[in-house]
């Protein structure tokens, strides 16, 4: 029996540390999901997700968080549509018209920088923009701010997808006499659809979970979002505001809102994975 | 012929429209900076930026706006988060890239992506439910019996809402940022280098330590800076657990008040006190500038990493 050499002891020690770190990281995920589930499930019931706050709601009386659920869907949905239109234009331009590689690099860098900007800064910027336009806290303001926040996520993800398209595919389309726009709409669009949808889901997920940017711009309300010019509630802010109250029943609603939000995020994450698996079968390689 | 000119017009129109969208996207970040600066300028005209950064007097009603406590608060929370997050993240990234069997790697990566997708208020909720009580009931009594009179561990604040709580929550938030970038960089180191070292009799760990990590260093630095930058600007989660007292913290159990929380907490009354809105938007401007610097530095490191891998 040979004695273990020092280098082998060191290796084992570090493998042990690595496995321990992995356990720390994964257990923090488990603890977060566990905490939300344990607190949220007992608080969740049918009235919670189908009713808006009624009189005395913030003292623990009746009502639910439907205002926040619909508000969040409207905010993130609107922002995702807006951001999708802009992103698609940017990405098609980068991949069809832009010739100067320097310009392309600069645009990518600008988007990466944009990605790093904290959401509170987007919130402050959105607020400034709204002051200039004479708007008050409203659904529209929230949508515009969230769209700006989602823009880099969406564009950079789409950009990565487009880079995977083989150049021959574009060449073939050009050779048949199609213009660049036709190539984009008939060939690139179909080829990259699963990736584009993943980008949309990712951006939607970032938008629906963000609180700091809608805090100034969308405000909060007990009503359903029916007008673009009125304030809109959102799930993250429902968690934030209701957690701060001393009334236990109201805190329960914060837990319920957090659970609903987490479930939406989980669905998005699973959905984007399924999409990638399912649609990639139709893509030409 | 008429048809073809219509097609050409469509093409030209699309090129123009998409080009405009691209210009908008590329100029958005500088535009945000300029817009915030314009709104903050009335404050900079009264008090120069250099003085704002080093003054710690925060009395909005007397028009005294010293950002020092908030900058120190942000730095303390973020620094603590990095101390807690960087070692496990790098070890985790090395394990995933170098040791883990393919199936484990493919099982763990979606979970880490999921961690990245969890909204910050949910992290904040987790902090108030688990981390703050843990610090209040276990960590503070324990540290007072084990480290009595040690400067960094003494506090008058028994609530648990503290720099440390913010640091722990932020650490969990930057796990996915650091791990995914670092793992990718390590994984991208060419296999031939590893084989050369292994064939000379080095163990895998020696190979990693002496060859792989050395090669991947710029990329790993970039991942840490990106994590730092993300943590520095994070708002809701930190604000929910950090205590929000405008003071310079002297212990990890003291309450702090990060720059981002300052903006989010006070937007309500910012239009009612003169210069207050300029001060808050100045805070946003400072936050933006710092984060811009971090991001650009990280990108430069990443570019170097790409060059080295080629």
Interface residues (C-beta under 8 A of the other chain):
Chain A: X7 X8 X10 X11 X14 X15 X17 X18 X19 X20 X21 X22 X24 X25 X26 X28 X29 X31 X32 X35 X36 X39 X86 X89 X90 X92 X93 X94 X97 X98 X106 X107 X109 X110 X111 X112 X113 X114 X116 X117 X118 X119 X120 X121 X122 X123 X124 X125 X127 X128 X129 X148 X151 X155 X179 X180 X181 X182 X184 X205 X206 X208 X209 X210 X211 X212 X215 X216 X236 X237 X239 X240 X243 X254 X255 X258 X261 X262 X265 X266 X268 X269 X273
Chain B: X7 X8 X10 X11 X14 X15 X17 X18 X19 X21 X22 X24 X25 X26 X27 X28 X29 X32 X35 X36 X39 X87 X88 X89 X91 X92 X94 X95 X96 X99 X108 X110 X111 X112 X113 X114 X115 X117 X118 X119 X120 X121 X122 X123 X124 X125 X126 X128 X129 X130 X172 X175 X179 X202 X203 X204 X205 X206 X226 X229 X230 X232 X233 X234 X235 X236 X240 X260 X263 X264 X267 X280 X281 X284 X287 X288 X291 X292 X294 X295 X296 X299
